[in-house]
């Protein structure tokens, strides 16, 4: 079967939201860490980076020195307003600053500000510095020398002190650590949301049959829902999943499709693989075999995944001899075949192959096994290792009639899927189609069975896969 790679991808808002929610659930710990670091970090930076400053203040009235006008409040008010308006220019002229610095013996001038209360002759002056005593001394010096310097601008004036702070004892810029911590928490949360959004945008997994078709132009011939399995079972089984009709129905539909297409082409040997470990290829292999056998077909399951054999474990069968022993010349074909509790279903256990497993599968004995199985059974289903990581599946591909690629919902990347299907197809193996496994209800998938459970797989390939996925 020909397939066409279609790399065109469009942003689906529902898929993005679905991925964002999933990543957010998986990264709750990261959220807590970033929020905690944000709150504690900003408080720590504010605390250790804080430079306290002290402000000395004084309030005074301004009166005209001329006794003729000093009793007229409007003149005094006007003089105060002029003083406040001209103060910055007088202060920055250098004359007042130089007089204050010489008087106090300091090398620089702290910050000084002045303001006039509206419609009054009251002036408020503030001096801010890192040294509280120096701030107060500068305040007193400015009040002493200002009338002298400003006489030529606003005329002769007299400052009458109303109130002054004295030497300040508390910093005027003490940080509000509660607000600082709140801002840090918000920044940590915003950073977490940005990371989650980036992960969701860059995610390249498959969420639906439509995405799979756009990627490969390859038919999706089945969708298997996520189901819950007891701990004593390594994978769900159709004949033991009475409370999960959606799972059994999906396997039945897959069986019907394969019976029809393989029957029309007179095919017997089906190779089942996946792009990477953890996608559930053994689950599909075993349940497809069980479904065929329960319909009266004689079926042999051959576990060619010599790095992680799991067919016998899934069916809870103890095999005395294994495929590895046969490939090394230790036993015959009939010695390996073990019946199961399901009528018409037998298996060949994989065993442990150690190193050079690809070489074992490429030997003539593997071809003789497949040929013998053709003569003895209606269907032969071969479970192989992940095809995008290892060459084992490619070695067996020449012996099969057709292939089936299992792709787990929201698991392997598009690049891994493309690489896997290329490796199988390059050897001339007709790919019957793909199975979307582990489908669960989500915003994007719209899957009808609605099973929100998970089952994981433990794989020993050493590639970092195999953790339990939701």
C-alpha distance (Angstrom), angle and dihedral (degrees) to the residues before:
residue distance angle dihedral
X1 . . .
X2 3.79 . .
X3 3.74 120.4 .
X4 3.77 130.4 -169.6
X5 3.77 122.8 -147.1
X6 3.78 111.3 -132.4
X7 3.81 112.1 -169.1
X8 3.78 95.8 178.3
X9 3.77 109.2 120.4
X10 3.77 128.3 -177.5
X11 3.76 127.3 -164.9
X12 3.78 109.3 -109.9
X13 3.80 110.6 -160.4
X14 3.81 92.9 -151.9
X15 3.81 91.5 49.7
X16 3.81 90.0 48.5
X17 3.80 91.9 50.8
X18 3.80 90.5 46.1
X19 3.81 91.9 50.4
X20 3.80 91.6 44.2
X21 3.82 91.7 53.8
X22 3.82 92.2 46.9
X23 3.79 93.6 47.7
X24 3.80 90.1 45.7
X25 3.81 90.7 54.9
X26 3.78 91.4 48.4
X27 3.79 92.7 47.1
X28 3.81 100.0 47.8
X29 3.80 89.5 117.4
X30 3.80 89.6 53.6
X31 3.81 89.3 52.4
X32 3.80 91.5 53.1
X33 3.80 91.4 47.9
X34 3.82 94.5 48.6
X35 3.80 93.3 44.9
X36 3.80 91.1 48.5
X37 3.80 92.8 45.9
X38 3.80 90.5 46.1
X39 3.79 93.6 52.4
X40 3.79 97.4 40.5
X41 3.80 93.6 38.0
X42 3.80 96.5 53.4
X43 3.80 91.7 45.8
X44 3.81 90.3 49.5
X45 3.81 92.5 48.1
X46 3.79 90.8 46.9
X47 3.80 91.9 47.9
X48 3.80 99.3 45.7
X49 3.80 94.9 35.1
X50 3.78 95.0 47.1
X51 3.80 117.1 115.8
X52 3.81 109.1 -165.2
X53 3.76 119.0 -137.4
X54 3.80 128.4 -168.8
X55 3.79 128.6 -145.7
X56 3.78 124.4 -152.6
X57 3.81 114.5 -163.8
X58 3.77 136.7 -169.2
X59 3.79 133.5 -177.3
X60 3.77 120.8 -156.3
X61 3.78 141.5 158.1
X62 3.76 124.8 -118.4
X63 3.79 119.8 -136.7
X64 3.78 130.7 178.9
X65 3.77 110.7 -110.2
X66 3.85 92.0 -139.5
X67 3.84 104.4 95.5
X68 3.79 90.2 -146.6
X69 3.83 92.4 65.4
X70 3.81 102.5 23.3
X71 3.78 92.3 89.4
X72 3.78 93.9 53.2
X73 3.82 107.1 93.0
X74 3.80 94.5 -159.6
X75 3.80 90.7 60.0
X76 3.78 91.4 48.2
X77 3.82 91.3 48.3
X78 3.79 91.7 49.1
X79 3.79 90.1 48.8
X80 3.83 91.1 51.4
X81 3.79 91.0 50.7
X82 3.81 91.2 48.7
X83 3.79 90.0 48.2
X84 3.83 92.0 52.7
X85 3.81 90.7 46.4
X86 3.80 95.8 48.1
X87 3.81 97.0 37.1
X88 3.85 96.6 90.5
X89 3.80 93.0 51.9
X90 3.79 92.8 45.4
X91 3.80 91.6 46.4
X92 3.80 93.4 49.4
X93 3.79 93.8 43.4
X94 3.76 89.1 87.3
X95 3.80 97.0 -128.1
X96 3.81 95.6 91.8
X97 3.80 92.9 39.1
X98 3.80 91.6 51.0
X99 3.78 92.2 48.6
X100 3.84 92.1 50.4
X101 3.82 94.2 45.3
X102 3.83 91.9 49.2
X103 3.76 91.1 47.7
X104 3.84 93.9 50.5
X105 3.79 98.0 31.6
X106 3.81 94.3 -125.4
X107 3.81 128.1 142.4
X108 3.81 100.2 -142.1
X109 3.79 139.0 31.4
X110 3.82 118.8 -117.5
X111 3.79 120.5 -137.2
X112 3.81 113.0 -72.5
X113 3.80 127.0 -173.6
X114 3.79 133.4 175.9
X115 3.81 133.8 -167.9
X116 3.80 135.3 179.6
X117 3.76 121.4 -136.4
X118 3.77 109.7 -120.7
X119 3.85 115.5 -94.5
X120 3.81 92.8 -1.8
X121 3.77 136.9 91.6
X122 3.81 91.6 -125.3
X123 3.82 117.4 121.6
X124 3.82 124.2 -165.3
X125 3.79 117.5 -157.2
X126 3.80 126.4 -170.4
X127 3.80 130.6 -169.2
X128 3.81 119.2 -169.6
X129 3.81 125.2 -166.0
X130 3.79 140.9 144.4
X131 3.84 89.3 -113.1
X132 3.84 111.6 64.8
X133 3.81 93.7 -157.3
X134 3.79 92.7 50.3
X135 3.80 90.7 49.0
X136 3.79 90.8 54.7
X137 3.81 93.8 44.4
X138 3.80 91.7 51.4
X139 3.82 90.2 49.0
X140 3.78 91.3 54.6
X141 3.82 93.0 44.9
X142 3.80 93.7 50.1
X143 3.81 91.1 50.7
X144 3.81 89.3 49.2
X145 3.82 98.0 49.8
X146 3.79 102.2 29.7
X147 3.83 97.7 82.2
X148 3.80 89.6 51.7
X149 3.82 94.4 51.5
X150 3.83 94.9 39.9
X151 3.80 95.3 49.4
X152 3.79 92.7 95.5
X153 3.83 91.6 51.7
X154 3.80 107.0 39.9
X155 3.77 99.5 11.1
X156 3.77 130.9 -116.5
X157 3.80 110.7 -24.4
X158 3.78 139.3 174.2
X159 3.83 122.7 -144.7
X160 3.79 114.3 -146.0
X161 3.81 111.0 -163.5
X162 3.79 114.4 -132.8
X163 3.80 103.0 170.8
X164 3.78 139.4 -11.7
X165 3.79 134.2 -174.9
X166 3.75 98.7 -133.6
X167 3.78 117.6 -147.1
X168 3.85 105.0 -16.6
X169 3.80 114.9 -120.7
X170 3.82 100.6 -171.4
X171 3.80 130.0 52.5
X172 3.77 114.6 -103.2
X173 3.81 92.3 -147.0
X174 3.83 100.4 50.5
X175 3.84 106.2 156.3
X176 3.79 121.9 -119.3
X177 3.79 98.2 -123.7
X178 3.80 92.2 -170.5
X179 3.80 91.6 60.1
X180 3.79 91.0 40.6
X181 3.83 90.8 53.9
X182 3.81 91.0 45.6
X183 3.81 91.3 53.1
X184 3.80 90.4 47.4
X185 3.81 91.3 51.9
X186 3.81 90.2 50.0
X187 3.81 91.1 49.6
X188 3.82 91.0 49.4
X189 3.80 90.7 49.7
X190 3.81 91.6 47.6
X191 3.81 91.0 50.3
X192 3.82 90.6 49.8
X193 3.82 91.4 50.0
X194 3.81 90.1 49.3
X195 3.81 91.3 51.2
X196 3.81 91.6 48.5
X197 3.81 91.1 48.4
X198 3.81 90.6 50.0
X199 3.81 91.6 49.8
X200 3.81 90.4 48.7
X201 3.81 92.8 48.2
X202 3.80 94.2 47.9
X203 3.80 94.9 43.9
X204 3.79 111.0 117.1
X205 3.80 103.2 -175.2
X206 3.80 127.9 125.3
X207 3.80 118.0 -99.5
X208 3.79 104.1 170.0
X209 3.76 147.1 12.0
X210 3.81 89.3 -102.6
X211 3.82 91.5 57.5
X212 3.78 90.5 48.6
X213 3.79 91.7 51.3
X214 3.82 91.7 48.5
X215 3.79 90.5 50.4
X216 3.81 100.2 47.0
X217 3.79 108.3 5.3
X218 3.81 82.4 -131.3
X219 3.81 120.6 136.1
X220 3.77 118.9 -106.8
X221 3.78 100.7 -140.0
X222 3.78 97.1 -177.0
X223 3.80 146.2 14.2
X224 3.79 118.2 -153.0
X225 3.83 116.6 -163.6
X226 3.77 126.2 -132.7
X227 3.79 108.2 -99.2
X228 3.76 137.7 -177.3
X229 3.79 118.9 -113.6
X230 3.81 130.7 -169.4
X231 3.78 116.0 -104.3
X232 3.78 92.2 -114.3
X233 3.82 90.0 62.0
X234 3.79 122.1 71.9
X235 3.81 93.0 -154.2
X236 3.83 139.0 1.9
X237 3.82 116.6 -85.9
X238 3.80 123.9 -156.3
X239 3.80 94.5 -137.9
X240 3.82 91.0 52.1
X241 3.80 99.1 39.8
X242 3.78 100.7 83.4
X243 3.80 93.3 148.0
X244 3.79 93.6 51.9
X245 3.80 107.1 66.4
X246 3.80 92.8 161.4
X247 3.80 91.5 62.7
X248 3.82 93.8 47.2
X249 3.80 91.1 47.2
X250 3.80 92.5 51.8
X251 3.82 91.1 52.2
X252 3.81 90.6 47.2
X253 3.81 91.8 53.0
X254 3.80 90.6 48.3
X255 3.81 90.4 50.5
X256 3.79 92.6 49.7
X257 3.79 91.6 51.4
X258 3.81 94.0 48.6
X259 3.82 93.0 44.5
X260 3.78 89.8 54.3
X261 3.81 99.2 44.4
X262 3.81 96.8 39.1
X263 3.80 91.2 44.8
X264 3.80 92.0 52.4
X265 3.83 90.2 52.0
X266 3.81 95.3 39.7
X267 3.81 91.0 -120.2
X268 3.80 124.1 158.8
X269 3.80 109.1 166.2
X270 3.80 116.9 71.8
X271 3.81 121.6 -173.6
X272 3.81 115.5 -153.1
X273 3.79 120.1 -163.9
X274 3.79 142.5 147.3
X275 3.78 135.9 -145.9
X276 3.81 96.5 -114.2
X277 3.81 137.1 0.6
X278 3.80 118.9 -78.7
X279 3.80 99.2 41.6
X280 3.80 96.1 111.4
X281 3.81 102.4 -110.9
X282 3.81 91.5 146.5
X283 3.81 90.1 51.4
X284 3.80 90.2 54.1
X285 3.82 92.4 43.3
X286 3.79 95.4 50.8
X287 3.79 96.5 42.8
X288 3.78 93.1 46.0
X289 3.80 88.7 52.6
X290 3.81 91.8 47.9
X291 3.81 91.5 49.1
X292 3.82 92.9 50.2
X293 3.81 92.2 46.2
X294 3.81 92.9 50.0
X295 3.80 87.7 56.5
X296 3.78 91.4 57.5
X297 3.81 99.9 -95.2
X298 3.79 118.8 133.9
X299 3.80 107.1 -124.6
X300 3.80 135.0 -175.1
X301 3.79 120.9 -164.0
X302 3.80 113.6 -157.1
X303 3.79 116.4 -163.4
X304 3.80 105.0 -148.1
X305 3.78 92.7 163.6
X306 3.79 92.1 104.8
X307 3.79 92.9 168.5
X308 3.78 93.4 58.0
X309 3.83 111.3 10.5
X310 3.80 110.4 -170.3
X311 3.82 109.7 151.5
X312 3.82 94.0 92.7
X313 3.80 90.8 46.6
X314 3.80 92.0 49.8
X315 3.82 91.3 53.5
X316 3.82 92.5 38.1
X317 3.80 93.4 -122.2
X318 3.81 125.5 152.2
X319 3.79 108.9 -144.1
X320 3.79 119.5 -162.6
X321 3.79 94.0 -161.9
X322 3.78 131.9 30.5
X323 3.78 142.4 -154.0
X324 3.80 90.4 -104.3
X325 3.81 91.0 59.2
X326 3.80 90.3 50.4
X327 3.83 93.8 48.0
X328 3.79 89.1 51.6
X329 3.78 90.6 51.5
X330 3.79 98.5 -108.2
X331 3.83 101.4 119.5
X332 3.80 141.0 18.0
X333 3.79 128.8 -110.0
X334 3.79 93.4 -101.0
X335 3.82 91.1 49.7
X336 3.81 90.4 61.3
X337 3.79 100.7 46.4
X338 3.80 111.7 97.5
X339 3.84 124.1 -174.2
X340 3.78 119.7 -133.0
X341 3.79 133.4 -147.1
X342 3.81 87.5 -95.9
X343 3.79 110.7 85.2
X344 3.84 114.8 -116.4
X345 3.81 92.0 15.1
X346 3.81 122.5 110.8
X347 3.78 132.4 166.4
X348 3.78 142.0 -154.4
X349 3.78 109.5 -143.9
X350 3.79 117.6 -136.3
X351 3.77 102.1 -139.2
X352 3.79 123.9 -170.4
X353 3.77 114.6 -54.2
X354 3.78 101.6 -178.6
X355 3.80 112.1 -162.1
X356 3.81 130.2 -5.8
X357 3.79 93.9 31.3
X358 3.81 92.7 154.8
X359 3.78 89.1 58.8
X360 3.80 91.1 51.2
X361 3.81 91.6 53.5
X362 3.80 92.5 47.5
X363 3.82 93.5 59.5
X364 3.81 123.4 107.3
X365 3.80 90.7 -111.9
X366 3.81 89.7 69.5
X367 3.81 89.9 54.6
X368 3.80 91.1 48.6
X369 3.81 90.1 51.3
X370 3.80 92.5 53.3
X371 3.81 91.6 46.7
X372 3.80 91.7 50.2
X373 3.79 90.3 49.0
X374 3.82 90.4 52.0
X375 3.76 89.4 58.2
X376 3.81 95.0 46.4
X377 3.82 104.5 40.3
X378 3.78 141.0 44.7
X379 3.78 91.9 -136.5
X380 3.80 133.2 20.0
X381 3.81 115.6 -165.4
X382 3.80 116.8 -168.3
X383 3.80 119.6 -158.6
X384 3.83 109.0 -153.6
X385 3.81 135.2 -177.2
X386 3.82 120.5 -93.5
X387 3.78 106.8 -66.5
X388 3.81 100.9 -147.3
X389 3.80 92.8 58.2
X390 3.79 105.4 35.2
X391 3.79 138.3 36.8
X392 3.83 94.1 -137.5
X393 3.80 94.5 94.1
X394 3.80 91.2 51.0
X395 3.81 90.3 54.1
X396 3.81 91.1 55.1
X397 3.82 94.3 40.4
X398 3.80 92.0 80.9
X399 3.81 89.7 60.1
X400 3.83 96.9 51.0
X401 3.79 129.9 81.2
X402 3.79 96.7 -143.5
X403 3.78 141.2 -5.6
X404 3.78 138.2 -129.2
X405 3.81 122.2 -159.9
X406 3.81 118.0 -153.0
X407 3.80 113.6 -150.8
X408 3.76 118.7 -174.3
X409 3.79 117.4 -138.4
X410 3.82 111.8 -100.6
X411 3.81 94.1 -7.8
X412 3.81 120.5 94.3
X413 3.79 121.8 45.1
X414 3.79 124.8 -112.3
X415 3.81 90.0 -112.4
X416 3.81 91.7 54.9
X417 3.81 91.8 48.0
X418 3.80 92.3 49.2
X419 3.79 91.5 48.0
X420 3.81 91.9 49.3
X421 3.79 95.8 49.2
X422 3.80 91.0 45.4
X423 3.79 91.0 53.8
X424 3.80 92.1 51.5
X425 3.79 94.3 42.1
X426 3.80 96.0 45.5
X427 3.79 89.7 67.1
X428 3.80 90.6 57.8
X429 3.81 95.4 -105.4
X430 3.81 110.5 149.9
X431 3.81 108.5 -124.9
X432 3.78 107.2 -140.2
X433 3.77 91.8 -164.5
X434 3.78 145.0 -79.6
X435 3.79 133.3 -74.5
X436 3.78 118.4 -145.9
X437 3.78 103.4 -144.5
X438 3.80 132.8 -168.2
X439 3.81 93.8 23.8
X440 3.78 113.5 174.6
X441 3.75 132.3 -178.8
X442 3.78 112.4 -84.6
X443 3.76 140.2 148.0
X444 3.77 92.0 -95.3
X445 3.77 104.6 37.9
X446 3.79 102.1 49.6
X447 3.79 88.6 -160.3
X448 3.75 112.1 179.5
X449 3.80 103.7 -144.7
X450 3.76 94.9 67.4
X451 3.82 100.2 -153.9
X452 3.77 109.7 155.3
X453 3.78 99.8 -174.2
X454 3.79 132.1 109.4
X455 3.75 139.4 -141.0
X456 3.78 125.1 -170.7
X457 3.76 136.9 -155.3
X458 3.78 129.8 -141.5
X459 3.79 111.5 -140.6
X460 3.76 127.6 -176.6
X461 3.80 102.9 -159.3
X462 3.77 94.4 112.1
X463 3.80 95.2 -127.3
X464 3.78 97.1 116.9
X465 3.79 96.5 -104.0
X466 3.77 130.0 115.7
X467 3.79 103.1 74.1
X468 3.76 116.5 138.8
X469 3.74 110.0 -88.5
X470 3.76 129.3 -164.4
